[in-house]
Amino acid sequence: MVGKLAEYTSVLATQLVNNKVETYVVTYHSYLTGMNVEANGATTFRVANPVRTHIGVLTWVLTLNQEVERATANIFYQVNKQVDLIDAYDWHFIPAAVTLKNALGIPFVYSVDSLEDHRSHEANTPFNMAIKGIEWLGFYEAERIKVKSEWMRDEIVRIHKVPREKIKVVSSNGNSWIKEVLQLFESVVAGGKAK
């Protein structure tokens, strides 16, 4: 557990389990790998990056995504293809989410905490453009996009030209946030499998 996003996903997994949603979390750990049923009832699959040395975060993310895809596909087949939805956080897992959507027909929600334009203000190097391209791919391929503020929704519309109606604001500070998350997930699942 490192950072606010890890804390948020832990609380979300707990709330999903409390609402009778079978929940699997696929995440990274450098050496504690494999499946573990957590105290909150969620099943966590930790994967390590198969490539140990990297020249930067971009190559690290892209090689890690192969393991994320493998672990998620294993879950898909272990539960007899009964995976209804993937919730991918930030750009890091978008390549895996897009591959799984197109290979296995699992729709995904793209949950956004930050954008490359905000992390690296006015940076337009090939490195930054590659990350922005992955973000755009996520916005294009996701069934819906989930953000925590109207400001972030408006920034995604402004920077990436995403239709406003594709973005759902769900503040994690509200009392009804889990209900709103569940409604969003149910709307995506009700829309059918991604084609």
C-alpha positions in Angstrom: 0.0 0.0 0.0 1.7 3.1 -1.2 -0.1 6.4 -1.6 -3.6 7.7 -1.7 -4.6 5.6 -4.8 -3.7 2.4 -2.9 -5.8 3.5 0.1 -8.7 4.4 -2.2 -8.6 1.1 -4.1 -8.4 -0.8 -0.8 -11.5 1.0 0.6 -13.3 0.4 -2.8 -12.5 -3.3 -2.8 -13.8 -3.6 0.8 -17.0 -1.7 -0.1 -17.6 -3.9 -3.2 -17.2 -7.1 -1.1 -19.6 -5.6 1.5 -22.1 -5.1 -1.3 -21.8 -8.7 -2.4 -19.6 -8.0 -5.4 -17.0 -10.7 -6.1 -13.9 -8.6 -6.2 -10.4 -9.3 -7.6 -7.5 -6.8 -7.4 -4.6 -7.3 -9.8 -1.6 -5.2 -8.7 2.2 -5.0 -8.5 4.6 -6.2 -5.9 8.3 -6.7 -6.6 8.5 -10.1 -4.8 5.2 -11.0 -3.0 3.5 -12.5 -6.0 0.5 -14.8 -6.4 -3.0 -15.0 -5.1 -4.1 -13.9 -1.6 -7.6 -13.6 -0.1 -7.4 -10.4 1.9 -9.1 -9.7 5.3 -11.7 -7.6 3.5 -12.8 -10.5 1.4 -11.3 -9.4 -1.9 -8.9 -11.7 -3.7 -5.6 -10.0 -4.6 -3.3 -11.2 -7.4 0.1 -9.5 -7.1 2.4 -9.7 -10.1 6.1 -8.7 -10.5 7.6 -7.2 -13.6 9.3 -9.9 -15.7 12.0 -7.3 -16.7 14.1 -6.2 -13.8 16.0 -3.3 -15.3 14.4 -0.4 -17.1 15.4 2.9 -18.6 12.2 4.6 -17.3 8.7 4.3 -16.1 7.2 3.9 -19.6 9.1 0.6 -20.3 8.4 -0.6 -16.7 4.7 -0.1 -17.2 4.5 -1.7 -20.6 6.4 -4.8 -19.6 4.4 -5.0 -16.3 1.2 -5.0 -18.3 2.0 -8.4 -19.8 1.8 -9.9 -16.3 -1.4 -7.9 -15.5 -3.0 -9.4 -18.7 -1.8 -12.9 -17.8 -3.1 -12.7 -14.2 -6.4 -11.2 -15.3 -6.9 -13.8 -18.0 -6.2 -16.5 -15.5 -8.9 -15.1 -13.2 -11.3 -14.9 -16.2 -10.8 -18.6 -16.9 -10.8 -19.7 -13.3 -14.2 -18.2 -12.8 -15.7 -19.7 -16.0 -15.5 -16.4 -17.9 -17.8 -14.7 -15.3 -15.9 -11.4 -15.2 -18.3 -8.6 -15.9 -16.1 -5.5 -15.7 -12.6 -4.2 -15.2 -11.9 -1.0 -13.4 -8.5 0.3 -14.5 -6.7 3.0 -12.5 -4.8 5.7 -14.3 -2.7 5.2 -17.4 -0.5 2.5 -16.0 -2.9 -0.4 -16.7 -4.6 0.9 -19.8 -2.7 -1.3 -22.2 -3.8 -4.4 -20.3 -7.4 -3.2 -20.0 -7.6 -2.5 -23.8 -6.1 -5.9 -24.6 -8.5 -7.7 -22.2 -11.4 -5.8 -23.6 -10.6 -6.8 -27.2 -9.4 -10.3 -26.5 -12.0 -11.5 -23.9 -14.9 -9.0 -24.4 -14.6 -7.6 -20.9 -15.7 -3.9 -20.8 -13.7 -1.5 -18.6 -14.1 1.7 -16.7 -11.1 4.0 -16.7 -10.7 5.6 -13.3 -8.6 8.7 -13.5 -6.7 10.4 -10.6 -4.3 12.5 -12.7 -3.3 13.4 -16.2 0.2 13.7 -17.8 -0.5 17.3 -18.6 -0.8 18.0 -14.9 2.1 15.8 -13.7 4.5 17.2 -16.4 3.1 20.7 -17.1 3.7 21.8 -20.7 6.0 18.8 -21.4 5.8 17.6 -24.9 8.8 15.3 -25.2 8.3 11.9 -26.9 8.2 10.4 -23.4 5.3 12.6 -22.3 3.5 12.2 -25.6 3.7 8.4 -25.3 2.0 8.6 -21.9 -0.6 11.1 -23.2 -1.2 8.6 -26.1 -1.9 5.8 -23.6 -4.2 8.1 -21.7 -6.1 8.9 -24.9 -6.3 5.2 -25.8 -8.0 4.6 -22.4 -10.5 7.4 -22.9 -11.3 6.1 -26.4 -11.6 2.4 -25.5 -13.3 2.6 -22.0 -17.0 2.2 -21.8 -17.1 4.9 -19.1 -14.6 7.2 -17.3 -14.8 7.7 -13.6 -13.3 10.8 -11.9 -13.5 12.3 -8.4 -14.2 15.9 -9.3 -16.0 18.1 -11.8 -12.6 19.9 -12.4 -11.0 16.6 -13.5 -14.0 15.9 -15.8 -13.6 19.3 -17.3 -9.9 18.9 -17.8 -10.4 15.5 -19.6 -12.9 17.2 -21.9 -10.6 20.1 -22.5 -7.4 18.2 -23.0 -8.5 15.0 -24.7 -11.9 16.1 -26.2 -13.7 13.3 -24.5 -17.5 13.6 -24.6 -18.7 14.9 -21.3 -21.5 12.3 -21.1 -18.9 9.5 -21.1 -17.5 10.8 -17.8 -19.0 10.2 -14.4 -18.0 12.3 -11.4 -18.1 10.2 -8.2 -16.6 12.0 -5.2 -15.0 9.7 -2.8 -15.8 12.1 0.0 -19.6 11.6 -0.2 -21.7 9.2 1.8 -23.2 7.7 -1.3 -20.0 7.2 -3.3 -20.1 3.4 -3.3 -23.7 3.5 -4.4 -22.7 5.8 -7.3 -19.8 3.5 -8.2 -22.1 0.4 -8.2 -24.6 2.3 -10.4 -21.9 3.2 -12.8 -20.6 -0.4 -12.9 -24.1 -1.8 -13.4 -24.8 0.6 -16.3 -21.7 -0.6 -18.0 -22.5 -4.3 -17.5 -26.1 -3.7 -18.6 -24.8 -2.2 -21.8 -23.5 -5.7 -22.7 -20.0 -7.0 -23.4 -17.6 -4.8 -25.2 -17.2 -5.6 -28.9 
